[in-house]
Structure formats: structure tokens, C-alpha cells
């Protein structure tokens, strides 16, 4: 028996580090690392030890003989990656071909502790904090504008992906680390300035992500039922800045989504999912109630290009084929679509391989003049871009490009899922074109002691695991500056920062308060058999942090 890596792989290579027989590739040292959608277990080399499954932070690795449903296909997907590859050389007692020793975090013996602030508690910020805490004697201040930690792990991962949310438990072990001080509910630019933050620390790492969505700039985009998919995701994840009435599903039979990336697939899947299946997740109560009363029967995903250029990963598209009670259909309105699917190379590591996943999926020329059929279905419409959202007081339809012209799709809700965009951080330089902070290896240009990591550094690309290597680069740059004596010394003692932020914000939550929120949310979910029921407003979160209902 061998193991296989499945849909929720986060690509952070934790499994590579623990494998005793070097059977998981690509490794961080190989050219393909970061270019493939996931990592793969070589079935010919795997010795069934289970070390990778134990180490996986997102519960993505399973014995092949335990796979069922959509996961069963991952045995062949893992094996296909190695079909035309030369086997890796093996030598030594652990079967590794050992290279020269490498000590990436080798610091002078007299290296004094430094104080580092990490702004943002999502994956990028926590990978940076983890690197500092495990490899240096740094003292870390964790800062977040919300009174709860987690970032996109808490508010961006779909509730039906509990394995992916499991990475949050890995990060949570650092929240109570003896060299960590948490200051949640503190916003740079509102409660404190970038200059004040720097004056209290040797270095500051900004991991603030990409908090805005991209716009289409087409007529009708601002109609009431035309919203960003990012807002929809925050809505069903109980984000305190998105009101429960942001989304109205009571009048919608058909929903059109611009985009076919993983976020677009997430929102489509949630819209047509059986609410009974979501009732055991941490989905927001108001979203679960809305889905129970929803009239949505059809979701249309628009892609500007063909199936060979679909922005989603093969694994997420594969999961759509196996949704219980949901039909997946390809709108065969363009003569290029069929050949692109049939000619696509199989195997999730091959370019355009998402198209190959669609082999066997029913193709039809959809008659959009007819209302959605009974049942629930997701329609993939390629070579089609929205040009106008029609309606007087609300969304009534979407005009889209078609072969040789345009066509209209009646719809009552429109979601744009065309990507995230970074926002300027007060006090830092900002590149409007890319939505990022200019940097060199993570070091912010013209701001000694200031660094960036994650999407605000490299743009909104890459999943959770991509932040691990991104953080390693930034922390490496920071430590090189520290050893070279290039970090400005803080002007205030360590405890002064805590006094400063408590004087500026009444909703500051520390590690003890965060633990209280966690206990309260888990207790709320226990009676309903749910992992947790989140508090959906800032006052509720702050009250829970103090032990109040």
C-alpha cells in the first residue's frame, strides 16, 4: 500500500521534510516546486510509513486503499506525475542522496534578541513568525486589525474544506508562545502609525494581504445584487465587516459568476450545495439560513478564454464532478471548446490539464431563454466575458461575449471573482499598478527595518503553502540586515508598545482573550455537532475575549 496526496494539498512541503525515502516531489530544491498545482507521492518508492500524513497541516494525505469518491482518482494522479520521470537516485541508510550541509538560519553566537512586529495573522504572517520563533531568539508582536487571528484561513477558506482550515491549528500553537505578544484589534493607520510601530521594534513585517477585489468596469456593476465574490466569501465565513444581509438568495434562480478560478468554484459550490451537508461546518448562521431558503438552481461560471486556460486547479475542478445531487455541464456554444477538452493532456502537473478533467462531462448548447431546469447544476461557459449587467433596480441579466457577437443570460445575482488587489498601507510606499509594496527580497524600499511578506509583497498569487517560501526569503533578508547592524534600534522599551495600543483601542485582544474566543465559539458549535459557531461582529468577539456572552 502507498499514500497519495489529494485535493487540499497546500504545497508548503512540510511532508517533504519528514519523508525518509524522498518519495514526495517536487521538493523546494527542484525547479518544478511552486509550478505544479500540488505535490505528489511516488507509489514505487513510498514505504507506507505514514510520516507525511502525520505532518500534513491540511489533512491532504491518505492511504490509497482508503480513498473513495472523488479522492479515489488521486491515486492515478500521483502516479501519473512519475510516469515519464527518471527515478530519483537513492543512497545511504535513509535512502536519501545527501547534499552538503546547509544552515540557512546560522546566526552569530552573540546575536542579541530583536523585537519584530508582524502585522497580519494570516498564513503569510504566521509563517514569518514561525520562522523567527523556531530559528532565532526574536521576540514577536503579532498585530491584526480584527480582534481575532487567522486572516484568510478563518475568513477565506470555504467551510466545506475543513482540512484546509486545519493549518490554522498549526499556526495557533504559536499564539501562546512565551516570546509572542498578541495585540489584536489594532489597525496601523488608525490606532497607531507605521512610524510609531517602528519606534517600538527593531523590525516590522507587514503581512496585510490583498484586501480589495478587482473590478470589471462595465455598465451595471454597481447594481444592488452585483457584488464581489470576496464579499460573498466573507459573508458565508461570518466576517465581522460584512453584514448578514449583504447577500439575498431568496429571489435568485440563476447566478452568474465572472471568473473560473478557485474562488469562483468555491462560491459556485456553496451556492448549490445541500444545506444539510453544510450544517456540520463552521459556516455563518445567517448564510446557512439563507441557503436553506435559497431558490438558486443554476450557477454559470464565465471564463474569458478556453478550457485549456481555466484559472482553477485540476483538483478543485475534479471535486465539482463529484458534488452530490449537482450536475456539471459545459456550454458548448463555441466550436473551440470541444477540441480543447478532448486534446488536453491528462495529469494535474501538465499545462492545461484542467481541461482534461472535463472529459466525460456533458456538453450542450444551453438555451438561455429558458429558465433553469429542475435540480441543481453548475454550467461552465468558456470564451465568454461579461460586457454589461442589465437591470433597472436590481440585476436582471448579464450580457456576455459569444462566438461572433453577444448574448444575454437572465440572472438575479452577479458575482465577480476576478481576483484580489492589495491596498496601500499608510506610511509605506505603494505601487498602484501591481497593488503591492515595492521591495527587494522583502525589504521595503527606503524604509530601514521594514519588510513585507505574502500577497502585499508578491501580489495575489499562490495558495497557503506559497507563503512559507515567501516568508523564508523575507525573514532571511531581515536577519541578514540584523547581523549587518542595519536595523534601527527601537526608541522605547518592550512593554511600552502594549501600553500604547491599549490606550488607543478599547478592543485590544491578547493571547488569553483569543483563547477565550476560541473556547466560546467551540462551545457554541458543540450542541449542533459543529466545529464552531463564529461570532459575527466585533463587539461579540471583544465580549467573548473577556469571558462575557
N, C-alpha and C positions, 0 to 999 in steps of 0.2 A: 504494500500500500504506500502511496505517496500523498503529499499535501498539494493543494492548489490555492493560489491567490485569487480572490473573487472581486466582485463589483466595487466594494467600498475601499479598495486599496488607496492609501493616501500618499504613497511614493516617498515617505520620509526615510526609508532604508533602515529603520530600526531592526527589521528582520534580517537584513544582510549582515549586520554586525554580529548576530548571535548564531548564524548558521555554521555548524562545524565542518561542513563539506563543500562550502562555496557553491551551493546549487541554486542561489537566487540571483537573478540578473535582470536588467543591467545594474551594476554596482556604481556608487558615486565616482569611482575611478575610471569608468568606461564612458566612451563617447556618447552612447545612447541614453545615458542617465538624464532624466528630465525631458527626453524627447518622446518616450513611449508613454502611453496612457496609464500604465501600471507596471508593476514588477511581476516576474514570472518564476515559478519553481520548475526546475529541470526534473522531470519524472525519472530519468535514467540515473540521476545522481542522488536524489533525495533518499535519506536513510530512515525516514519516518520517526525522527526523534521528537518532533513537536515543539522544538525550541522557538521556531519562528512564530507559531500560533500563540505561544505564551507571551511573546514580546510584542506582538502586533497591537498598536494603540487603538485601532479602529475595528478590531474583530473581523478581519477580512480573510483569514487563512483557515482552511478546514481540510480534514482528511478527504480524499477523493471519494471514498465509499460512503461518506455521509452527505454528499451533495445531492440535492433534489431540486425539482422545478427549474427555474432559470439558472440556478447555480451549477447544475449538472454540466452545462456547456463549458464551464471554466476549466474542466479537466483537459478538454481538447484545446482550449485557447492557450493554456500554459504550455502544453506540449508543442503547439504549433510554432511558438517563438523559437524553439530549439531545432526545428525540423531541418533547416539548411545551415546550421551553425556548427563550426568545429567545436568539439568538447573542450572545456577549459582544462589546462594542464593541472594535474594533482600530484602533490608530493608532501612528504612529512607526516608526522603522526596524526595530524588533524586533516590531512588531505589538501591543505592549502599550499599554493605556491607562494611562500612568504617573500615579501619585498623588504627593502631596507627600512629600519625603524623610522617612524615619523612622530614627532611630538609637536603638534600644531599649537598647543597652548603652553609651551615651555616658557616660564617666566623667571626672572632673577630671584634668587633665594631671599633677598631683602625687599622684595616687591611689597610696598605698603598697601593696605586695603584702600580701595577707591569707592566713592559713593556714586552710584549710577541710577538715574531715574529712567524708567521705561514707561512711556506714555502710550497706553493701549494694552489691553489684556487678552486680545485675540491670539491666534496661533503665532503670528509674527513676533509679537511682543513676548510671548511666553517661551518661544524657542530661544530668543535672545537672553531672557532671564535665566533659563535653564543652563545655557552655555556658561554664563557668568558664574552661576552658583556652583556648578559642578567642577569647573576648571580653574576658578580663581577664588580669592578671599573677599571679593567685592560685596559691598552692602547695596541692596537693591530696593528702590522705592517703586512700587507698582501703582500707576495712576490711571484712572479711567474716568471719563466724563459721566458715565452712568454709575449708579450706586450698586452695581453688581458686576462681576467679572465674566469674561467669556467671549465677548466680541462676536465674530461670525460663527463660532462654534455654537453659541447659545441662540443667536438670532438669525443665522443664515443657513443652517443645515435643516433640511426637511425633516419633519417629525417622524416620518416613516423610515428614516435612516438612523436608527439608534446606535448602530455600530460605529458610524462616523462620529456621532456625538460622544462616543466613548473616549476620544482623545482628550476631551475636557477633564476626565478623571486623571489622566496622566499629568496634565498641567496643574490640576488642583493641589497636588501634593506639594507644590512649591509655594502655595498661598500662605501656609503656616511655617515656612522655613524660618529658622532663627535669624537669618540675615536679611529677611524681607520685611518691609513695612508697606502696608496697603493703604492707599488714600483713594477710595472710590467715591464717585460723585463730585469730582474736581475736574473742571474744564480749563485747559490752557487757552488764554484769550478772554475768559470770562471771570474766573475766580483768581487766577494768577497769570502773570505774563511769562513769556519764554525767557526773558531776562531774569526774572525772579527765580524761575526754576533752575536756570544755570547757576545762579549765585549760591544755591544751596547744594549743588552736586559737582563732582569732578567732570561728569559727562551726562548727557541726556540722549536717549534713543527714542525717536518718535516712531511708533508703530500704529498710526492712526487709520490705516486702511484707505479705502476709497468710498467715501460716504454719500456720494451723489450718483444719480443714474444718468445715462446718456439719453439725449432727446432725438427725435426723428425730424423735428422742424417741418411738419406737414400740417395742412389745414385740419382743424377739428381735434388736434392733440390735447387741448385743454378742456374738452367736454367732461362733465362730471364722472362718467363711467369709463373714462380713458385714464389709466393710471400706470405707474411704473411697476414692473414686476418686483423690483426691490421693495416697494411699499407693500405689495401683496405678500411677499415672503416674511417681512417684518410683522405684518398683520396676523398671519397664522402662527407666528412664533411668539406672540404676546410682547412685542417690543413696546416699551412704555411711551415712545414718541409717536406711535401710530394708533389712532383711535379705533375702538371696536367697530364703529360704523363707517370706516373707510371703504369697505367693500360691501356691496349689496348684490347678493346672488339670487334674490327672490324672483326677479323678472328676467333672468338670463337663461336662455336655452342654448345659445351658441356663444362661445368666447373665442376671439381671435387673439393670438399671441404673436407679436413680431419678434422673430428670432428662433433659433433651434439649438442653442447651447444648453448646457446642463441646467441652468436656472430656468430656462423655458420649459424643459422637460419636467423639472420639479413642479412648477406651478400647474402644468397640464395634468400631471399625475394626481396631485392633490385635488384638483377640481373634479375629476371623475372617479376618485377613489370611493370605496364603500365607507361611509362614516363609521360603521361598526368596527372596521379594521383600524381606524384612526383613534377610536375611543380609548385604546390602551396605550397611547403615546402621550407626549407632553405638549400636544397641540393646544393652542389657546382655547379656552372655553367658548369665547364668542365665535371663533372660527368654526369650531365643531358644531355649534348650534346653527350657524349659517349654512354649513354644508349639509346638515340634516334637512334643512328646509329648502335646499337649492333645487332649481329646475334645470341646471346645466346638464345637457346630454351629449354635447359635442364641443371639442376644443380643436381649433385649427392652428397649427404651427407654421408660420411663414418663414421661408428661407430664401434669401436673395439669389443664392447660387444653387447648384445642383446637389444631389445626394452625396456625391463624392467629396463635397466641400462642407458637409454638415459640421457645425461647430461643436456638437456634443461628442462625448466619448462613446466608444462602441459599447462599453459596459452599461451605461445609462440607457442607451437606445435598446439594448438587448432586454433590459428589465421591462420596458414598455410592452414588449411582445408577450410578456407573461403576466400582465395585470389581470387578476380575476374579474371576469364579467365585463372587460373592456376590450373592444375591437380596435386594432391598429390598422389604418388604411393609408395608402399613398395616393394622392390625387394625381392621376395620370394625364394631366392637361397639356403636357409639353412632350414632344417626341424625343427629347434628350434624356428623359428620366428613366425609362425602361432600360436602355443600353447601359447607362451609368451604373445601375444596380446590378445587372447581370454580368458586367465585365469587371466589377470591383474585385480586388484581391482579398481573399478571406484572411483572418488573423488580425487580432486587435493591435498588433505592432506595425501593420502595413499602412502606408499612406492611403487615405480614402476608404479605410476598412469599415467605417460606419455604414457605408452604402451596402456592403456585403451582408450586413446584419439584416437588411430589408429583403433579402431573397426569401421568397415564400410568403411575404406579406401581400395581402390583396391590393391590387391596383385597380382603380376605377376613375373614370372622368366624372367628377362629382357635379351634380346639378344643384347649384347654389340657390336656385329659385325655389327649391322645395325646403320645407322645414326639416330640422334634424330628425332622423329616424328614431324609432323607439330603441331603448337601450342606451349604452354609453360607448362613445368611441373617440379616438384621437386621430385627426387627419393631418398628415404631413404634406404640405404643399411647397414644393421647391420651385426655383426660378420664378419667384413671386415676391414683390416688395410692396408694402403699403404706400399709397400716394395721397390718400385722403381718408379721414374718418368722418363719416356722414352722420347727420342728425341735427335737430334744432336745439332741443333742451337736454338731450342725452344721446348716447351712442345708439345709432340705428343700423349701422353697417360700416364696411371698410372697402374702399376701392383699392384694388391691387393690380400690379402689372401681370400681364398674361402674354402668351405667345402671340405677337402681332398686335397687342393693344392693352386694354384694361378690362377688368370685370369687377362686379360688385359681390361682396359676401355679406348677407344680412347677419348682424350680430348685435348683442345687447351689452357686451363688455369687451373692452380692448385693453390688452396689457403689452407694454413694450419691454422686451427682455433683450436689449442690445448692448448690455454691458454697464459696468460701474465706471465712475470717474472720481478721481481724488479732488479734495477741496484744499484750498490754501490754509496753512497753519499760521495764525497771527504771529509775526515776528520772524518768520522763516522765508527765504526766497521760494518762488513758485514758478513752475513752467506751465503756463496756461495751455499750451498745445498738447502736452502729454499728460497733464494733470498730476505731475509728480514734483518732488523737491529735488533740485539739481544736487548731485553728489558725485564723489569719487570713491568707489569701493565702500559706499555707505556714509562717508564723511561729507557733511553738508558744506557746500562751498561758502567760504567767507565767514563761517561760524565755528571757531575752535571749540572742541568739546561737544559738538552737536552732530548727531548721526540719525540715519533713517533706515528702516527695515520694512519689508513687506510691500504691499501694493502702493503705498505712498513713495516708495523707493523705486520700484521697477514697473509700476503700472498694474492694472487689474488682470493679471495673468497667473496661471498656476494655481493648484489646489493647496490643501493644507500642508502637505509634505514639502512643497517647494519652498516654504518659509524656513525650513530647517537649514538648508544650504545657504539661503539668503542671509539668515541670521548669523551663520558661521562666518560669512565674509565680513559683515558689519562689525561683529564682536572682534574679529581678528584685526581689523583696521583700528578699532578703539584701543585695543591692548597694545598694538604697535605704537600708537601715539602716547599711551601712558608710559611705556618703557622709555620712549624717547624724550619724556618730560615735556610733551607738547600740550598736555591738558591744563587748562586754567584751574587754579586752586579755588575751592568754594570759599565764599566770604562769610559763611555762617556755620555754626556747629550743627551736628546731625539732627538734634531734637528740635531745632528752630523751625524746620520745614513743617513738621506736624502741627506746631502751634500756629504757624502762618495759615495753613489751609483750613484748620478748624475755625479760625477767626473769620475766614472769607465765605465759608459754605456751611450751612446748617445740616446738610445731608451727607456729610462725610461718613463713609463706612470703612471700617478696618477689617482685618482678617477675622476677628471674633464675630463681628457683625455679619460678614459674608457667610461664615459657618452657620449663624443663626438663620439667615435667609434660606440656605440650603436645607436645613432641618425642617423649617416650616413648610417649604414647598414640597418636600418629600412626604411630610405628614398629610398635607392636603391631598396628595395623589393616592395615598395608601388605601383609603376606603373604596376608591373606584378602580383599584388594580392598575394604577398608572404610575410611571416612574416619578413624576412630579406634576404639580399644577402650578404654573408660574404666576407670580404677582405681575399684574399688567400695568401698574402705574408707579411713578417714582415715590409718591407718598406711601404706598403699600410696601414697597421694597425697604424704604427707610424705617418704617414702623416695624417691619419684621426683623430688621437688623438689630433693633433694640428690644426684641422679645415681645413686642406688642402685636395684637391682632389688628 
